[in-house]
Amino acid sequence: MASSAPAGTGGESAPVPPLAQITPAKTQTVLSDVLLSRPRLQDLVREVDPAEQLDEEVEEILVQLADEFVENTVSAACLLAKHRKATTVEVKDVQLHLERNWNMWTPGFGTDELRPYKRAPVTEAHKQRLALIRKTLKKY
């Protein structure tokens, strides 16, 4: 990861220490800047619904959730990079964590391979419901 400023801040942040010095417990100090400010959150809400207004408690919780999500993702990416015996966190570390733990994939970063569509397994209960629906439809 490069030592650039967080999105939306417009300034330069402090340089990121080498991975050997970063532990999951220290990621809070590395990510000391607020990643999602309240004005930016309000802008995002206005993009979705201009008439929507969030309570202060809701704003605080959403900002906290965003910060915790980024902190957990960076911590996990650091652990994955250490597992690879690397000295830097790479995009593939973050991607692996997001894909495995959050079922998220960010297109355009890392490999451009085509991702196969994983069809969800059909449960026995679902098969029974479908059979019941088909049986009911045949009556009419």
Sequence and secondary structure as in RCSB ss.txt:
>XXXX:A:sequence
MASSAPAGTGGESAPVPPLAQITPAKTQTVLSDVLLSRPRLQDLVREVDPAEQLDEEVEEILVQLADEFVENTVS
AACLLAKHRKATTVEVKDVQLHLERNWNMWTPGFGTDELRPYKRAPVTEAHKQRLALIRKTLKKY
>XXXX:A:secstr
      TTT S       GGG  GGGHHHHT S SS HHHHHHHHHHH TT    HHHHHHHHHHHHHHHHHHHH
HHHHHHHHTT SS  HHHHHHHHHHHH    TTSS             HHHHHHHHHHHHHHHH 
